[in-house]
Amino acid sequence: MKGIERFELVDKIARDLQARMGYEDIDRYLASMGISAKPKSGSYNSKWVYAKELLGSAPTETIIRIADELGIAHNFIVAAARLVTESKFWEPNHFRFS
């Protein structure tokens, strides 16, 4: 994701949160997504600016997950982590021929 694309997606999320929630609800929702509700400044006149500041340092994967949950259209995906398991049919410390 390019920097401008991230900025635009954060902006869309912040506008959606502004329309749906109050300050305390924004704090609770973002906390449930692992984002700390401790902004740098003390007071805000806009829920949009407040939400943008909180979202600014969030990991890109979290931003995409929030956009998905809120139903905000975007063209990004988060690849699921692969589960690596130990093979059950090869014995450790033995050669394997393929």
Backbone torsions as a table, in degrees:
resi	resn	phi	psi	omega
1	MET	NA	129.3	177.3
2	LYS	-74.3	158.3	-178.8
3	GLY	-57.9	-42.8	-178.8
4	ILE	-68.2	-34.6	178.3
5	GLU	-66.8	-40.3	177.2
6	ARG	-63.7	-46.1	179.2
7	PHE	-57.4	-45.2	-179.1
8	GLU	-66.7	-38.3	179.0
9	LEU	-68.2	-41.4	175.9
10	VAL	-60.6	-40.9	178.7
11	ASP	-61.2	-44.4	178.6
12	LYS	-63.2	-42.5	179.1
13	ILE	-63.1	-45.4	-179.0
14	ALA	-62.1	-39.5	178.3
15	ARG	-66.5	-38.6	178.1
16	ASP	-65.8	-43.9	178.1
17	LEU	-63.5	-38.5	178.0
18	GLN	-59.4	-42.3	-178.0
19	ALA	-73.2	-32.0	-173.9
20	ARG	-91.6	-31.1	-164.9
21	MET	-133.3	162.3	169.6
22	GLY	-91.7	178.2	-178.2
23	TYR	-57.3	-47.9	-177.9
24	GLU	-65.6	-37.3	177.9
25	ASP	-67.2	-38.4	176.4
26	ILE	-60.9	-45.4	178.3
27	ASP	-58.0	-47.7	-178.2
28	ARG	-64.8	-44.0	-178.9
29	TYR	-62.9	-49.2	-178.4
30	LEU	-66.4	-34.2	175.9
31	ALA	-62.9	-36.5	178.4
32	SER	-67.7	-19.0	177.8
33	MET	-98.1	6.3	177.1
34	GLY	87.4	16.9	-179.6
35	ILE	-106.6	123.5	-179.0
36	SER	-67.5	137.2	-179.7
37	ALA	-95.5	53.6	178.2
38	LYS	-124.5	86.0	-179.5
39	PRO	-70.0	161.8	-178.2
40	LYS	-70.8	-42.2	-178.6
41	SER	-89.0	169.5	-176.5
42	GLY	-91.6	-38.5	-175.6
43	SER	-132.3	150.2	-178.4
44	TYR	-135.8	141.5	175.3
45	ASN	-101.5	-2.3	-176.0
46	SER	-138.3	126.3	176.3
47	LYS	-66.4	-29.8	178.8
48	TRP	-63.8	-49.0	178.9
49	VAL	-64.2	-41.7	178.8
50	TYR	-59.2	-50.2	-179.6
51	ALA	-63.9	-40.4	178.7
52	LYS	-61.0	-40.6	180.0
53	GLU	-66.3	-41.9	178.8
54	LEU	-66.0	-37.7	-178.5
55	LEU	-78.0	-19.2	-173.1
56	GLY	-55.5	-37.1	-177.1
57	SER	-103.8	7.3	179.1
58	ALA	-71.0	148.8	176.7
59	PRO	-61.6	148.2	-178.7
60	THR	-57.4	-38.9	179.7
61	GLU	-60.6	-38.1	179.1
62	THR	-68.7	-41.0	178.2
63	ILE	-59.2	-45.5	-179.9
64	ILE	-65.5	-40.9	179.2
65	ARG	-63.5	-39.7	177.7
66	ILE	-65.8	-44.6	178.7
67	ALA	-59.5	-42.0	177.3
68	ASP	-60.8	-46.6	-177.2
69	GLU	-65.0	-35.4	-179.6
70	LEU	-83.7	-7.3	179.6
71	GLY	78.2	27.9	179.3
72	ILE	-89.1	124.1	-176.9
73	ALA	-68.2	137.0	175.7
74	HIS	-159.6	172.2	-177.0
75	ASN	-114.4	29.6	-175.4
76	PHE	-117.1	152.9	176.3
77	ILE	-132.4	156.1	173.0
78	VAL	-110.7	120.3	179.6
79	ALA	-71.2	132.6	177.6
80	ALA	-71.7	141.3	178.1
81	ALA	-68.3	138.4	178.0
82	ARG	-83.0	138.2	176.9
83	LEU	-87.0	119.5	-179.5
84	VAL	-100.0	123.7	178.7
85	THR	-121.4	156.9	178.6
86	GLU	-78.1	140.0	179.4
87	SER	-64.5	138.2	-179.3
88	LYS	-95.6	-11.8	-174.9
89	PHE	-109.6	2.6	173.6
90	TRP	-115.1	134.6	178.9
91	GLU	-84.3	139.8	177.6
92	PRO	-61.5	148.3	177.6
93	ASN	64.3	23.6	174.1
94	HIS	-122.0	151.1	179.2
95	PHE	-74.3	151.5	175.9
96	ARG	-126.0	128.2	177.9
97	PHE	-107.8	135.7	177.4
98	SER	-122.2	NA	NA
